[in-house]
């Protein structure tokens, strides 16, 4: 299982069948993936004012709203879905 941002390496991992939990700030998982049936995408895109921009306009980037508890719960969901 990999926990990573919605970047190029995510697509490589998906291509080789790695279980994924992804973290997205200013990008929407519907557009950027992951697209695996059981992969879990955590996103704060609905709270971002800088969608698809290279630099955040906020003092605290929206991705920081994804907490450790959120990630651990997503990992558990992804592992359980793997069967």
C-alpha positions in Angstrom: 0.0 0.0 0.0 1.2 3.5 -0.9 0.1 6.8 0.6 1.1 9.6 -1.7 0.0 12.7 -3.4 -1.9 12.8 -6.7 1.2 13.0 -8.8 2.9 11.1 -11.6 4.2 8.4 -9.2 0.6 7.6 -8.2 -0.2 6.6 -11.8 2.9 4.4 -12.0 1.9 2.7 -8.7 -1.7 2.3 -10.0 -0.4 0.7 -13.2 1.5 -2.0 -11.4 -1.5 -2.8 -9.1 -0.3 -1.1 -5.9 -3.1 -0.4 -3.3 -3.4 3.4 -3.0 -4.5 6.1 -0.6 -4.0 9.5 -2.1 -3.9 13.0 -0.7 -5.1 15.9 -2.8 -5.3 19.6 -1.9 -6.0 21.7 -4.9 -6.8 18.9 -7.3 -10.0 16.9 -7.7 -9.7 13.1 -7.6 -12.4 12.8 -10.2 -10.0 14.4 -12.7 -6.6 13.3 -11.4 -7.2 9.9 -9.9 -6.7 7.4 -8.5 -9.4 5.6 -10.5 -9.0 2.1 -9.0 -12.3 0.6 -7.8 -11.1 0.3 -4.2 -8.5 3.0 -4.0 -9.2 5.8 -1.6 -8.7 9.5 -2.4 -8.7 12.1 0.4 -9.2 15.6 -1.0 -9.8 19.1 0.3 -10.5 20.5 -3.2 -13.9 21.7 -2.1 -12.2 24.0 0.4 -9.5 25.2 -1.9 -9.5 28.6 -3.6 -6.6 27.8 -5.8 -7.7 24.7 -7.8 -5.0 23.5 -10.2 -2.6 26.3 -9.4 1.0 25.8 -8.6 1.0 28.0 -5.5 -1.6 28.2 -2.8 -3.1 31.6 -2.0 -3.9 30.7 1.6 -1.6 31.1 4.6 -2.3 27.4 5.4 -2.7 25.1 2.4 -6.0 23.3 2.3 -4.2 19.9 2.1 -3.2 20.4 5.7 -6.8 19.9 6.6 -6.3 16.1 6.0 -5.4 14.8 9.4 -3.5 11.7 10.5 -6.8 10.2 11.7 -8.3 10.7 8.2 -5.3 8.9 6.6 -5.3 6.0 9.0 -9.1 5.5 8.4 -8.5 5.6 4.7 -5.7 3.0 4.9 -8.0 0.8 7.0 -10.8 1.1 4.4 -8.4 0.4 1.5 -7.0 -2.7 3.2 -10.4 -4.1 4.1 -11.6 -3.6 0.5 -8.6 -5.6 -0.8 -10.1 -8.6 0.9 
